[in-house]
Amino acid sequence: MVLIRKYRVPAYRTRLWVVVSPSLMASIDKVEDLLDHKIIKDKDRKSTRAYTYCFEDHKGRYQMLCFYNPHSKPGEIAHEAKHTLNIIYQWHGVKLSLTNDEPECYLLEWMVDRIHQTIKDFKK
């Protein structure tokens, strides 16, 4: 089973898909079929525990794909969420700030909450 939850990232024209399955390969295969888009190199599939892939689709929309195992650890979730946040900021020309990181923290919190909820829903 593969669970895909689709979200719109607040304040940014970006879509976030959180994908959860016991098999990362099954998750990636399913999303590659849905999007008709190559997501990960074949040689990297077996060694990857969680994965983030971002691209601009043919309509010019930004798409974030985050793949998790239902037993992903908090550190793995935070790791991939931070990659996602950095790419969103880069795409939208937002600079990270060491003196005012509140907007970054709110977005990171929003993403981590969605990821945890999706994993929780998968386990039901």
N, C-alpha and C positions, 0 to 999 in steps of 0.2 A: 504494500500500500504506500502511496505517495500523497501527502497532503500539501496543497499549494494554497497559500493565503496571499491575496493581492491587496496592497495598501497604496494610498497616495501620500507621499511625504509632505507634511505640512509646510507651507510657505515656499515650496520648490516645485517646479514642473517636472517631477520625477516619480516614477512608479517603483514600488518595492515589492518583490515577490519573496516570501519566506517559504522555503521548500523543506519539508521534513520527511525522512524515510529511514528505515534501518539500513538501507543500502544507498550510499552516495551515488553509485553507478546507476541504479534504477532511477533515482531522482533526476540525474543529469540526462539520462536517455529520454525520460518522459518530457522534460522541458525542451530538450533539443528537438524532439518531434513536434511539440506544440508550436515552437517558434521558428522551426526550420533554420536553426542557427547553431553552429559549432561552439560549444562552451568551454571545453577543456581538452587538452591534448591527451591522446590515448595513454601515453606513457605515464601521465600524472594521476590517472584515475584511481589506481590501486593504493597509492600512498597518501591520498588526501582524506582528512577526517572531517573537515568543514571547508566551505569554499564560497568565495564571493566573486561574481562576474558582473561586469557593468558594460553597457553598450548603448549606442544611440540607434533606435530602430529606423526603418525606412520612412517613417512619417516625421522624423526629427525629434521623437520623444526619448527622454532618457529612461533607461530600464536598469534596475538593480536586481540581481538575483542572488539570494543568500541560501546556501544549502547546509542543512544540519542533520545530524543523527538525533533521534529522540533522547539519547543519553549524552548529548553534548554537555560539556562542563561549562560553568560560568565564564571561565577564562577564554574558552573557544568562542563563545557567543560574543563576549566583549571584543575580542580580537577581530572577528569578521565585521561586527557593527562599526568599529572604528575605521576599518578599511572603507566601508560603505560611506560613512560620514565624510571622510577625507575626499573621496571621489565626488560626492555631491557638492562639496565646497569648491573643489577645483573646477567642476563643470560650470558652476554659477558665479565664479570669480570672487568667492568669499575668502577672505584671509583669516586663518586661525589667529587668535589673539591669546597671548599669555597673561594679559592684564584684564581682559574682559572675556572670559570663556563661558559665560552664562548661556548664550545662545547655543553654543556647541554642546554644552552639558544637557540642555533641554532636549535637543534633537537626539543625542545619544540615548538619553533616558527613554524617549518615545520609541526608538528603534528596539532597544533591549526589551522593553515591555511587550512589544508586538511579537518579538521572536519567542520570548518565554511563553506567551499566551498561545502561540501557534504550536509550540512543542507540547504544552499542556493539553491542548485540544487533540493533538495526534494521539496522545496516550489514553484518551477516553475510550 
